[in-house]
Amino acid sequence: MSPPVAPPGWSRWLVPPAALSVHLSIGQAYAWSVFKPSLESALDLSGTQSALPFQLGIVMLGLSAAFGGTLVERNGPRWAMTVALICFSSGFLLSALGAATEQYWLIVFGYGFVGGIGLGIGYISPVSTLIKWFPDRPGMATGIAIMGFGGGALIASPWSAQMLESFGSDSTGIAQAFLVHGLTYAVFMSLGVFLVRVPRPTKTAADGRPAPLEGVQVSANSAIRTPQFWCLWVVLCMNVTAGIGILEKAAPMITDFFSDTSTPVSVSAAAGFVALLSAANMAGRIGWSSTSDLIGRKNIYRVYLGVGALMYALIAWVGDSSKPLFICCALVILSFYGGGFATIPAYLKDLFGTYQVGAIHGRLLTAWSTAGVLGPLIVNWIADRQEEAGKSGASLYGVSLIIMIGLLVVGFVANELVRPVNARHHIPAQREASDVTERQQSA
């Protein structure tokens, strides 16, 4: 399935809405914590167990993006969005069946494995296309699309909470909520499938073939052999681990932090907190990534990792003394978390060029898979152990927060080590032009 080439005069500003329709849908993953209490109650699960579908989904996101990145480059964004639609919606339908029959393994398989493939392919589907449409503002362009992934929970969180309230929080009610999600997202994602376009070639060489891309160009296979790739892998992994630990546990965490105070947090308020985090996540993706176009990628990651460590320190030591302070620090952390995701494609483009940036981005997202396991595992496992030891409230998370500070420091150091790619990894211009021609002929 090849995407239609944009006709003359077609506006490039129609591409971001196509990407948003997909990213707003798959961004529902960030609202998973709304389902955790109901699943734990209905199926007698621990906090660690109820996090498993989300964790597996993030693992599959990274793996499918890594292995499917080259296919997305070859087949185009329309093919990728179609695959994402089928897998993501099917994952919800399988999860609905699992909840209805109280077979938790089916929820893990449906939402985590099948739906996770849809997450990965859908996530990278528009990135390369957007960078080609907006070579002048790559950070802003990818930020517009990827902010949809961060903002998905802004819609899904209150929507899911309302469905659980209407349908019930037992296994039947959860099944009905999953079913509605799967069908609704299938319709919404189809808008992106039909709207997406790729740009027409505007430059040609003397022989009439497309001219070579300008600047440094590195293939995906060569990129993974450079230290720059692995430095960015560590940067992304550390930043995501620190953010995703809070995000996956957001609703229970704010409830626990203030459970022993005079102002406890209600279930509805906790769901509202998840929505606020989603808004910060979304705003950070467009705001910070656009800022990176002005101050540079390395500088913006210094902010993400350095200031993020400071925010975690404030939560760890004085977060339970002030609800506004806790919320503000969490919002800043999640804005950096989202900004890191939106900025990384532009960082890759700066280092490796646009030749196979989508495939390189897909391989880098294995860092997200690793972080998707580490973040929730650290927070949930330590909280479970602390609870078994008789602790409660904010003390459930003290050790986890200190670990997150350490991880952000590691990421900060890795970012400082990033340098321009050695010329031996650059691809010859002749080969590049030939490959561009082959891809356009196949389209």
Buried (B, 14 or more C-beta within 10 A) or exposed (E): EBBEBBEEEBEBEEBBBBBBBBBBBBBBBBBBBBBBBBBBBBBEBEBBBBBBBBBBBBBBBBBBBBBBBBBBBBBBBBBBBBBBBBBBBBBBBBBBBBBBEBBBEBBBBBBBBBBBBBBBBBBBBBBBBBBBBBBEBBBBBBBBBBBBBBBBBBBBBBBBBEBBBEBBBBBBBBBBBBBBBBBBBBEBBBBBBEBBBBBEEEEEEEEEBBBBBEEBBBBBEBBBEBEBBBBBBBBBBBBBBBBBBBBBBBBBBBBBBBBEEEEEBEBEBBBBBBBBBBBBBBBBBBBBBBBBBEEBBBEBBBBBBBBBBEBBBBBBEEBBEEBEBBBBBBBBBBBBBBBBBBBBBBBBBBBBBBBBBBBBBBBBBBBBBBBBBBBBBBBBBBBBEBBEEEBEBBBBBBBBBEBBBEBBBBBBEBBBEBEEBEEEBBBEBEEBBBBBBEBBEEE
